[in-house]
Amino acid sequence: MYEAVAMSLPKVYHRFSLLSLHSTTSPILPKTLFFSSYSLRLAVKRLHSPPLLRPQSRRFVAGKRFQAKSTMASSRFHHLVPVNALTAEDGGNGTGSNGAADATASVAYDDDVESASATGYRLPPFEIRDIVDAPPLPALSFSPLRDKILFLKRRSLPPLSDLARPEEKLAGIRIDGKCNSRSRMSFYTGIAIHQLMEDGSLGPEKEIQGLPKGAKINFVMWSNNGQHLAFSVRLDEDDGSSSKLRVWVANVDTGKARPLFESPDVYVNAVFDNFVWVNDSTLLVCTIPLSRGDPPRKPLVPSGPKIQSNEQKNVIQARTYQDLLKDEYDEDLFEYYATTQLVLASLDGEMKPFGPPAIYTSMDPSPDQTYILISSTHKPFSFVVPCGRFPKKVELWKANGEFVRELCDLPLAEDIPIAFNSVRKGMRSINWRADKPSTLYWVETQDGGDAKVDVSPRDIVYTQSPAPHDNEQPKILHKLDLRYGGISWCDDTLALVYESWYKTRKVRTWVISPGSEDVNPRILFDRSSEDVYSDPGSPMSRRTPAGTYVIAKVKKEDDGDTYILLNGSGATPEGNIPFLDLFDINTGSKERIWQSDKEKYFETVVALMSDQKEGELSINELKILTSKESKTENTQYYLLSWPEKRACQITNFPHPYPQLESLQKEMIRYQRKDGVQLTATLYLPPGYDPSRDGPLPCLVWSYPGEFKSKEAASQVRGSPNEFAGIGPTSPLLWLARRFAVLSGPTIPIIGEGDEEANDRYIEQLVASAEAAVEEVVRRGVADPKKIAVGGHSYGAFMTANLLAHAPHLFCCGIARSGAYNRTLTPFGFQNEERTLWEATSTYVEMSPFMSANKIKKPILLIHGEEDNNPGTLTMQSDRFFNALKGHGALCRLVILPYESHGYGARESIMHTLWETDRWLQKHCVYSSNVKADGSVCKDNAEGTVDSQSKAVGAAGGVQELANLDDDQFHSIRRSLL
């Protein structure tokens, strides 16, 4: 069954005459010769030139394909990857021509490259394919004592057959019924342990032994003493499905692994939580009840119609959630897969049931391992909101399985207002104090959860012991006028409480003394979340012996004062320069004890490493883990030790794509016509020189953002020295095709004061795009007639709007997984809080669907067939394509089977890249489209004629190539090949 399912092909719809190419190369050993775009255009021009005027002084330059080095490391590694379950739905080596001889993209002319009508999954040119196919680097995890590092090995992109496995779409989540877990989980393929030596070097690798062949590993978790690992294992079965998950444990010293349960019939239920260490020798595991039978069968004949009612006239507004329950059968199925029997299991093999079967959603042991906070959900379920809003019960149990008390049982929450900062009524954010053995705290709203209600205080934070005496009431810890945002605990003398309000972008940090009622709370920081230049940083945390994390206190030996460490991104007009400050919480004075190099490198503080001892840390014994990278050097990790601040390199990952090692990167600044300062990152191919090679085809890839002030929108975010990480669908892949890439040009949509940003969305969108295009054309790096625009999700929405309202700027567009008709998301979208009925004109004017008749430039639409992102239903692309087609637009729609909002399978990703590259080659590199009159491109085009001619020969060559009919085009290509 799976083989048949996995062969599903991408659905492609198009409206234009196709260039059908006939294969003349061997299907076994295809012989590919590729020419620079200059060479091909020159050949075209020769065919159309009088004999005596044909150029005689030039010759073709054939590109050369380089083989991947055998010493290539096993992956790209940009940041530390979380060790727990990998459930991402999204993700080479080889080189193209890396010299400067070719002025534009080198085109690999496989005879099928333009065969748009062919069926089946396609592969992009090898320059792109080799980068995407590079195996991933391992994820890293440090032991609780910071003396060992796990290298968690990962596979490359999964095959489509993994995504094709049956899944149940229930209550807003997707479940693999065969595994009884969330569907589409990624996994680790192996675990290796390295000792971290005193000098910062790594000891020899020790592989975890005893795992079954082909083990798929998830949910890797250290015991608190660092002596054992717990993780789940599943295997592929004969029918192509995965088995259910079993808990395994491994001894870190010996490296030997074994199943936790002796019985082969005990499996993990991983629909919500999975397992947790209660103490160093015991785990609490979510298991599938042994008494559970077969899944409920859908009745052939329904018992009645599907009915939803609002006869009480409740106001219930909800965004366009997907995968919701549809009927009673779905309710039964959800309850079947989600119901769990908790089991206490010790490392010596003892096990016992813990509480009754229920739909448990989380388990949280107290720091002293005495109690366990357990959350569950129950009926009545809902057909209009996902399971996160189902009734929620929170109970307190002792670690031995004895029930203590019920903390709350919240009702179904279908009526949470759509306004930002609206929340559920009742107790929420129930947690343990990290600095106490077993003290509970939580927050309760005072505005009924409705952000539009003006009340003071808006939230109150409470605290209480787990087993209060009779009539003992919760203690008020702090009152807030904004919405509660969390607490960083330190001790009875210090905790930091955070609050924020989206409408004004205000964020506050309060200093409180949890153990002293006579000490008044005070505001430490009061700022705008948009003002990145004023960000003081976040307090660094240290690990406690109980395994929790509290604010680290640091003492300087020369003055005896106590400080905290603030780790900041260090945003400046020149880019981010991360820092570490010693901060006096009482006086507000600070001393910068570390700062990233700002000339060549981008360094960040990752974690505190000298926290094995209790109490205050000495500044002279401080150790931190840092990362270091540059424009051309990928991320490596270092141990930095005080007082000398000696850096020891831990990792030595090779460059993940050496063919682009010498790419050019620059953070550029320019101005919008209303005075807003904008920023973008400009990438240029290796060896490119604009004065020598002339302007390139350019791909602009972006995503709009909302701001409340021009000043905040003008601030610089990011660093010019960050490594150019290239993901499997990154626009930077087209650097290998000799494109200029303008990545992330800021497109701020600003609504100051009481003004709503989206009321001037189109105006500000077009102005931002004009400024970006003007800048790259002014620099001479982009051909004004060959600038393409693209984006994903809200970036796709942006792309369609730009082609509709700024056709003079771009020759074509690529829009992936977007929403194009805002009337289909009537209760808000992105950062829009108003409903369709409150802002009808804004919804209509922002919708590119309503302007489909204005789109005359080629647009490629790509969408996952199983998109579950709120708002971006696959139907959005279907209907937009039909609207475009109905007006004769040059468009193409590609629907990727089994893919969600982000694309995960190798077949899907490679085909997406093939479609994108084909679109760019046809409608950008060799485009015959002439931009509509407009001052932006018209003025700049006149100033770049000489450089264009120098790079690619007479401009007419491009036009002639694009205007050839199919037979002429193939005749030329065959003569070249």
N, C-alpha and C positions, 0 to 999 in steps of 0.2 A: 504494500500500500504506500509506504513512504517513498519508494523509488518513483512511483507514478506521480505522487504529489509533488515531489521535489523537482520534477521536470516542468512545472508550470513556467510559462514564459512571460516576460514583461509585456504588458499590453501597450501598444504604441498606436497613437492616432495622429494623423498629420494632414495638413492641407497645404500642399505645394507640389510642384513637379519634382520627382525624385531622380537622382542620378544613380542608375542601376549599373553596378560594376560587375564584370564577369571574371571569375577567378581564372587566372592563368598560371598560378603557382602551385607547387606540390602541396597537397593537404598534409603530408607527413613532415616534410622539411621545407617550410615556406622560406623562400629566399627574398629578403626584404632589403631594398636599396632605398635610402631616403635622401631627398635633396633639400637644400635650404629653400625657403619661399622665394628668395631672390633668384635662385637658379631656375626654378620652374617658371617664374614670371618672365625671366629673361628669355627662356626658350619659347614661350608664347609670343613674346615680342619679335623674336627672330622669324617665326613663321609668318608674321604679319608685316615684316619689313621688306622693302625692295632689296634685291640681291646686293646691290652696290652699297647699301646703307647698313647692312647687317653688322653688328659689332664683331670685331675680329680679335679684340684684345682680352676678352674675358673667357674663362672656362668654368665648367661646372665644378662645384666643390661637394664631394660626397661626404656625408656624415659617417661617423665611425661608432660602432656599438662596443662598449667596454663591458667585460664580464665582471660580475660581482666578485669582490674579494672573498676568499675562503675564510679569512680571519674576521669576517663581519660578526659583530656581537649579536646576541640573540634578541636585541630590541631597541626601540626608542624608549627613553625614560626621561620625562620632564619633571614630574613631581612624585612625591611619595604617594602610593596608592593605598586606600583603605584596605585593611586586612580582612574585614568581614565579607559577607557575600558580595560577589560581583554580579550585578544584574543589568549592566549597561546594555543598551540596544545598539549603540553606535561602536567603532574601533578606537624596504627595498633598497633594494640596493641595485645599482647599475648607473650608468652615466649616459647622458646624451652628449651632444656637441657642447663642450664647455669653453670653447675659444670664442673669439670676438669676430670671426670671419663672417658668420651668418648674422645678418642684421635683424631678421625676424625669425619666427618659430620654424624649427626644422620639422618637416612633415614626413612621418613614416608612411610611405605609400604602399600599404598592404592593399591588394586589389579589392578587398571588401570594405575598405574604410569608409566609403560613401554609400554603402548599400543599405540605405535606411529602411527599405521595405523588407529586408530579410528578417526571418524570425530567429528566436533563440537569444541567449545571453551573449554579449560581445565583450571583448577585451580592449582596453585603451592601449595607446602606443606604449612600447616597452619603457620609454623614459618615465612615464607615470607608473606603469604597472610594477616596475622593479622597486620603486620607493614604497608603494603600498604593501607589497608582499614581504617586506622585511619582518622577521619574527619579532614579537614584542619582548622587551626587557622584563626581568622579574620585578614584582612588587617587593618592597622591603618592610620588615616589621622588627622593631627592637624589643628585646625582652624587658620585663618589668625592672630587672636590676641593671639594665643597660650594658650587659656584658656579652650579649649574643645578638646576632641579626639573622632573621629568616629571609631567605631568598625564595619567594613564591613564584614558581615558574608558570608562564602563561602560554597559550597557543596563539597562532595567528588568527586571521579572520575566520569565523565559523562558516561551514557550508550552509547552503539554503535548506538542506534537509533538516537541520536543527530547528530552524524557524518554522518548518512545515509540520512539525509535530502537532497533534491535536491539542487545543487549549480551550478552556472554559472561560468565557468572559462574564464575570459575575461581580456585581456590586462595586464596579470601578476598578477591579483588579483582574489579572489574567492568570489562570491556574493550569499547570500541567497535571492533569489527573493521574497520569501514570506515575509521576514522581511524588505527587501530593505536595507540590511546592509552587512558587511563582514560576511562570513559564519564562523561557528565553534567558535563564540564568547562565552567565559565563562561569568559568571555573578555572582552578589552578590544575596543572598537570603534575606537579611535584613540589616537594619542600626540601630545601637545603639549609643547613645551619652553619653559620660561621661564628667563631669566637672573635670578639672584639678585643684586641690586645691593648695593653697599656699605652703603647706608642701610637695607637690609632689604626694600626694595620689590621688586616683580617687574617684569621687563622685558616687552615685548610677546610675545604668544604666537606660537610658530613651530610649525606643524603638520608632522608627518612626511609627506613627499610620496612618491608613486610606488606606494603600496599599491593592490592591486586593490580594486574596489568590493565592499563587503560583507565585507572581511577580518575574520577572527576571530583575535585576537592573544593569544598566551600566552607565558609564560616569558621575560619581558623582563629582560635582563641587561646591565649596564654593562661595558664593557671596563675594565681596571684603570686606564688613563690617562684614562678619561672621554671619549674621543674617538669611540667607537662604541657602538652598541646592537646586541644580537643578540636575536632573538625568533622565535617560530614563527608561521606564517600558515596558515590553512585557510579554505576557502570552502564555501558551500552549493552542492550540486549539484542537478540537475533533479529527481531523485527524492526530494528532501527531506533526504537525508543530507549529511554533511560530507565534504569531501575529506580526503586524508591531509595531514599537516603538512609544511611546507617551512620551512627556516631562512632568515630574512632578516636583513640587516644594514643599519644606517642610520648615516650620517655626522652626528654631532651638530651640527657647525658649519653644514653646508649644509641639513640636514633631509631629504636625499635617501636613499631606501631602495631596496634591490635584493635579489634572491635571492642567497644565498651560493653555491649550486652552479649552474653553467651548465646542467648536465643537468637536464631536467624529471623524470627518473626517480629522483632521490635524495630519499627521504622520511625524516622523523624517526620513530624508534620510541620513543614516549613512554609505554610501559607502565610503566617504572620511571624511570630517569633520562632526560635528553634531550640536553643539550649543556652545555659548560663552556668558558670562556676558558682556554686554556693559557698564552698570553701576549697582548700587546696586538694581535697580528695573526693569531692562530691559535686555532681552536676544535677541540675534540674532540667529535664528534657521534655519537650513537646513531642508526644508520640501519637501515632494513629491508634485509636482504640482497638484492642484485639477483638472486641465483639462486633466491630463494624462489618456489615455485609457488603453486598454489591451496591454500586451507585443507583440512585432512583432512576427509573425508566420514564421517559417522557410518554405521557398517555397519547394514544393514537387520536382519541377524540377528547377535546378539552371539556372540562366540567362546566364551563360557562364562559361568557365574554370577559374580556379584560376591562376592568372598570377602575378608574381613578375618580375621586370625588373631592370637591372643596365646598361642600354645602355649609360649612361654618364660616365661609368668606375670609379665611386666613390669607394674609399677604405672604406668598411664598415665591421668592425670586431665586433663580439658580443659574449659574453659567452652564454652558453646553457640555456637561459631563458625558463621558462615553462609557460603554460597557456596563451599563446599569442593569439591575434586575428587571425582568420583563413580566414575569408571571409567577404563579405558585410553584411551578416546576423549578424555575431558577432559584427560588427561595430554598427549596428542598436540596437542590444541588449545592448551593453555597453552604448550607448548614452541614451537609454531608462531608465536604472536603475540608471545611474550616474547623470542625469540632476536634478537640484535642484532649487526650488524657495526659496530664502531667505525671512524670515519673521521677522520683529521686533515685539516682544511681551512683554508687561509690566505685572507686577504682578497683576495689577488691571483689567486685561482682555482685554485691548486694543491691537489690532494687525493690522499691515499693511505690504504689500509686500515691499521688499527691492531689487531694481534692477530687471532686466529681468531674466527669467530662463536660467541657464547655468550649466556647469559641474564645480561647485565650489569645490576647493580642500583644501582651508584653509581660516580662518578669524582671524585677529589679531588687536584688538582695540589698539589705542595709549594709553600711560599711563594716559593722561589727559582726556580720553574718548571722545575726539573730533572727531577723525578720525578712520576709519577702513581700514586696508590693506587687500585686497581680491585677492586671486589667483584662477585662473580657467584654464582649459585645453579645447582644441577644435580640430576640424579636421584641417589638414589631420592626421588620425591615422596611425599606423604602424603595420605590420605583423611580424617584426623582433626584436622589442624592447618593453618593458613594458610601461605602461602609464606614468611613471615618466619621460619619455623622449619625450612624446607627446608635441606639441606646448603649451607654457605656457604664459598666460597673467596675469600681475599683475596690479591692479588698486587701486586707492585711492578714498575712499568715505567718506563723512561726516557721523557721527553717526545717523543723522536724515534721511539718505537715499538719500542725494544729491551727485551726481557724481562730483568728483573733477578733476581727470586726470588719464591718462594711464601712468604707469611708464615704462612698456616694454611689448613686445609681441614676445617672443622667438620662433624661428621656430623649427620644428621637429628635434630632435637630435639623428639621427641614426648613425652618424659618430664619436662619441666620441671614441678616441683611447683606446685600452685595457690596455695600460701601466698604472700602479698605479700613482695616482696624476693627471691623465688627468680629465678634467672637461668640463662642458658645456660652450659654448661661450656666451658672453653677461652678463647682470646683474645677479648676484646670491646672495644667503644669504641676501635677503632684509629684514630688521628688523627695529624696533624702538629702539632708544637709551634708555636704562633702567633708566638713570639718568636725562632725559629731558622730558618735557611734551609731545612733539610730534616732534621729529627729526629723520629723516630716515638715515640709512646707509646701504651700500651694498659693494660688491667687484666685480671687473671685471678682467678677465684674460688678460694678455698681450702676451701670447704664443699661442693664438688660441685654448687653451684648451689642447694642446698636450704636455705631460710631456717630450717628447723626444726633444722638441725644446729648445735650450739653449738661454735664453734671460734674461735681467735684466732691470727693475724689472719684476718679473713673475706675480705678482698680485698687484692691487692698490685698496685701501679701500677709498670709497667716502662717503661724508655725504651731506645732503641737507634738507632744510625745506620742509614741505609737500606742501606748496603753494608758490613756488618761484616767485619772481618778473620777469617781462619780461627780457629775455636774461640772467637771473641769472644761472650761470653754477654750477654744483656740485663742492664741495670743496674736494680737496685731503687730506685725513686724514693721510694716511701712505702708504708707498711702501714696498713691500716684495720681496725677492729673492727666497724664498721657497713658498710652497703652503699655502694660508691662512687657519687658523684653528679656528678662532673665536675671540671674544673680551669679556673681563670682564670689565664692566663699573664701575666707582666709582663716579667721578664728573669731573668738568672742569680741575682739576689739575692732575687727575690720571685715566688711563685706561691701561689695560694689553692686548697686541695683541699677538696672538699665530700663529706660522707658523711651518711647518714640511716638511720633504722630505723622502718618504719611502725608496728609493734606498740606502740612506746613514744612515737612521734611525735618522737623525738629527732633533732636535726640539729646537725652540728658543722662548723665551718670551721677548717681548719688553715693555718698559715703555714709555708711551706717555702722553702728556698734551693736551687733546683735545681742551681746550680753549685758549691755548697760542702758537701761531705760532713761537715765538722766542725761545721756549724751544725745543732743539733737542731730537728726540727719542734716547733711549739707550737700549742696550741689558741687560736684567736682568739675564736671565739664557740661557745658550747655552750648550746643552748636547745631549747624545744619548738616544733615547726612550727606548733602550734595557737595559741601565744602571740603574736598579732600585735602586741601592745603592745611587746614586747621586740625586734622586728625592727629590726636596726641599718641595714638597707638593703643594696643590692648595689653592688659597685664599678663605676664607669663606665669604659667602654672607649674607646680611641682607635684610629683606623684607621692602620695602618702603610703605608709605601710599597708593600709587597708585597700589600696588600689584605686582610691579616688584622687581627684586633682583639685588643689587649692592654690590660691595666689602665693607665689614664692616671695618670701621676705629675704632681703640681702643686707648684710651688715658690712660697713667699711671699718676696718680695724683702727684707722687713724682718728676717727671722730666718734665711733660707737653708735652713731645714728642708724636707724633702720629705714630701708628703702624697698620699693617694689621695682620690678623691671617692666618697662613699657616697650613692647615690640611694635614698631610702626612701619608702614609702607613708605613713608617719606616722600609724599607727592610734592613736586616742585614744578615751576614753569619749564625746567629742563628735563623733566621726567622723574620717575620714582627713584629715590635713593634711600633704601631701607635703613633703619637705625635701631639701636638698642639704648634706652635711656635708663639711668638710675633716677627714680622719681621719689621725692619726699612727699608722702601723702598728706602731711600736716601743713607744710609751708608752700607746696606747689613748686618748689625749686627742682631743677633737674640737671643732670650731667650726662652728656653723651659719651658712653663708654665704647661704643662700636658703631661704625657706619660703613655701608657698602662702598666699594670703589666705584667712582662715577665716571672715570675716564674710559675704561674698556669693559669692565665686568658689571654684572648685575648679581648681587649676593643677597640672600635672605636668611633670617633666623628661622629655623624649623622647629627646634625643640630644646628644652633644657635637659642636659645630660648628667648634671652633678646633683641629683636629688635623691640619692640612696639613703642619706642620713636625715633624721627628723630635725625639726627646728630651723632656725635661720641659717642661711648659706653665707659663707665667707666669700667676699668678692675675689679674694686671691685663690679660691678653689673652684671658681666658676668654670663650667664646661658647657658649651652649647653646640648643637648640630646646625651647620649652615649648608646652604646650597650655593653654587657658584656657576655662572654661565656667561657667555658673551654672544655677540651676534653670530659668530661662526663656531663657537665651542659649546657642545651640549652640556647639560647639567651634570655636575659631579657633587659629591657630598663630602664635608669636612668636619672634623672635630676641632673646635677652637677652644684653647685652654688659657686661663688667666694664671698669673699676672702678665706673662710674656705675650699673651694672645697668639700663641703658637698654633698654626693650622696644620693638621694632619689629614691628608686626603684618604678617604675611605674607599671610594669607588673609582673605577677607571673605565667608564663605558666608552667604547669607540663611537665615532661620529655615525649616526644612523643612516645618513644619505650623503656619502662623500662626494657624489657627483654635484651636489649643491653646496659643498663646504665653503666655497668662496662667493656665495651669493652676496649681493649688496643690500643693505638694510639701512633706512634712514627714517627717523621720526620727523615729519614735516609739519609746519604750522602755516596757516593761511587764514584769511578773514572772509566771513560772509558779508554780503552787502549791507546788512543791518548792524555791522560792527562786531558780531560775535566771533571770537577767535575759535578756529577749528583745528583739529589735529588728525593726522592719519599716519600710517606706517607704509612707506614706499619700499617695495622690494624690486630689485632688478636682477637679471640673470648673471651668472658668473662671467666675468670678462667683458661685460658690456660697457661701452663708452659712448655716451650720447653724441659727443662732438664728432666722433669717427663713424659711428654706426647709424646715427639718425634715430628717429622716434620708433617705438615699438607698438604692436598691438597691446592694449591695456585691459585688464580685468579689474573692475571695481567691485568689492564685496563688502557689504556693511549690514548694519542693524540699527534702526533708530532708537533713541532714548528720550525720556521726558524729563524736563527740568522746571524748576520754579523761578530761576533767575538766570540772566545772561552771564553774570559773573561766574556762577557755578558751571554753566555749560561751557565756558571758555577755558576751564582749567584742564591741564594736561593729566592724562591718566596712562599708566604704563611706563615702560623704560625703553630707551633706544638701544640698550645693551642686552635685552632679553634674547635668548636663543629662539630662532625661528622654528618652533615646533610645527611639524607638518602631519596632520591627521589623515585618515584614509579618504576623506572627501574634502580636504582643505583646498581653497583656491590657490595656495602657494605651490601646489603640484604643477601649475602651469608656468612656473619659472623654468622647469625642465623643458618646456616647449617654447622658450624664448619670449615669454610675455613679460611685460611689466605688470605688477600686481599692486593695487592700492588697497591695502587691507584695513578694515575698520575705520574708514573716514567718519569722524563724528557727525551725526545727523541729529542735532538737538531739536526737539520740539518743545518750545518754551511757553509756559503760561504763567505770567507774573501776576502776583496779587490774587484777585478773584477771577482772573481770566483762565479759561480752560485751555490747556495746550492744544488739544485736538481741533479746536475751532479754527486754528490757522495751520493745520497739519500740512496741506498741500503746498501752501505758500512757503513754509519753512523747509519742507522736504526738497522742493525744487531749488530754493536758494542755496541750501547746503550742497546739493549735487553740482550746481553750477560752479560754486567756489572750488570744489574738489577737481572738477574737470579743467577749469581755468589753470589751476596750479600745475597739474601734471603736463598740460600742454605748454605752459610758460617755461617749464624746465626743459622742454625738448625731449622728454622721455616717452611721450605718448602721442601717437598719431591721432589727431582730432576726429578722423573719420573711422577710427578703429578702436573705439572704447566701448566695451561691453560692461553690463552691470548685472549683479547677481546677489542672491541672498537666500537664507533658509528661514522658514517659519515667518516671523514678522519681517524678516529681511526679504522674503518672497513677496509679501504684501507691498513692501517698499518698492521692489523692482517693478511690479506691475503698474504701480502708480507713476513711477518715473517714466516708463514707456508711454503712458497715457498723457501725462502732463508736461513732460520735458523731452519730446522726441528729437529735439535738436542736439541733445547731449550724447545719446548712445545709439550704437548701430544694432544692438540686439540685447536680449536679456535671458537669464536663467533663473527660474523661480522654483524653489523646492519646498514642498510641504507647507504651502501657504493657505491663508484664508482670504478670500477676495470679495465676499459679499457680507457686510457687517449686519445686514438685516437678519442673517441666520445666527447671529450671536447677540440677541436683543437685550440681554441683561448684563452687558459689559464685556469688554475684551481688553487684553493687555493691561494698560493702566487707566483705562476709561471706566469711571465709576457710574456714569449716568446710563440710563436705559435708552433704548431706541425711541421711546415715546417722550422722553425728556429732552433728547437731543437729536431729533429726526434728521435735520439737515446735515449735521455733522456725520452721522452714520452713513447717509447716502453719499455725501460728497467725498468721504474718505474711501468709499468702496470702489476699487478698480473695476469691479463687475459692472457698475453703472456707467463706466467710461470705456467699455469694451469697444465701442464704435470709434474711439479715438486712437486705439492702439494700431499703429501701422508698421512698427518695427518687429522683426522676428522675435518670438518669445517661446522658450522651451519650458514646459511645465512638467515637473516630476513629483510624484506623490506615492507614499506607501499605501498599499491597499488596506492595511489594518491600522491606520493612524488612530491612536487613542488619546492624543493630546486635546484638551478642551478647546474647542473652537475650530481646529484645523481638520475637520472631517474630510475624508477623501472626496466626498461629494462637492466640496468647494472647488477643487480643481476640475472635476467633471463638468460642473455647470459653467465655470469660467471658460473652459475650452469650447463648450457649445456656443457660448455668447460670442467668443472671438471668431469661431468658424462661421457663425451666422452673419458676421460682418466682413467675411472674406479676409480675415487677418492671416498672416503667415505664422502658423503656430504648430506646436507638436506637444502631445500629452503622453507621458510615460507613466504607467501605473506598475509599481513593483509588488508582485505577489508576496504576501506574508510579512511585508515590512511595516513597521510602525512609524512614528514621527521621525526618528532617526533611523538610518539604514545600517543593518548589521551583517548580513550575509555577504560573503566574498563575491558571489555571482551578482548580487544586487549592486554592490559598491562598484565593481568593475564596470558593470553596464552603465551605471550612472556617470562614471567618468568617461566612458566611450561616448555616450550621448552628449555630454557637455563638451568634450573635445571636438567632436564632429560639428556641433553647433558653432563653436568658436572659430573653427577653421573655415567653415562655409560662410558664416555671416559676419565674421569679424576680420580674420586674416585675409580672406579672398572676397570680401563683401563688395557688391556693386551698389549698395545703398548709399545715397548721398544725403547728408544730414539736411534737415529742414533749415531754412534761413534762421539765423540766430546770431547775436553778437558774440556769444561766448566762443563758438567754434569758427565762425566766419573770420573774425579778426585774427585769431591765432593761426588758422590754417595758412593765411597768406605769409606768415612769418616762418613757416616750417617747410616751404616748398623745396628750398635748397637742400636741407638735411634729409628730407624724404628721398629726393632724387639721388643723393649720394648713397643712401642706404640700399635702396631697392630698385634703382633704375627709374625710367620714365613712369609717371603715375598711370599713364594709359595702359601699361601692361597689366595692372591689377584689374582695371575695368574690362579689358579684353578677355582675360581669363574667366572672370565671373559671368560674362555675357555669352560665352560659348555654349552651344547646345551639347547634349550628352555625347554624341558621336565625335564631335571635334575635341571635347575634353579628353575622352578616352584615347583618341588617336594620339594626342600630344603625350599623354602619360605613357602609352605603350612605346612610343618612340624614345622616350627618356629612359625607360626601363630596359 
